[in-house]
Amino acid sequence: MLADVTTMQLMCMRLAELQARGEDNQTIASMVKMTTSRKALAVCREARDMMGGNGLLLENHVARHLTDMEVISTYEGTDSMQALIVGRAITGKSAFTTNRRER
């Protein structure tokens, strides 16, 4: 779990560096958001499982963090939406359009 958290921190730090230099873009931001939200949710689930029934007690904060990550994963832009943004950058084709013509 520590390795995953450290990886997420490094990704966010790198994105911040790119933003400070004006070298960031929507694809990089989407990759970071998608990856970190998935990893954070997995870390919270693993922590809950490790703690057994105690992982559900609010005094241990694991359940709160897990709920927060479920909300962030959905509210901040679902993994699916982030994946579509990355896929558009890779293929050059947008899955967001409702008709068959590429814009």
Summary of the structure (lengths in Angstrom):
residues: 103
radius of gyration: 16.7
end to end distance: 42.1
largest distance: 53.6
contacts: 250
relative contact order: 0.12
helix: 78%
strand: 0%
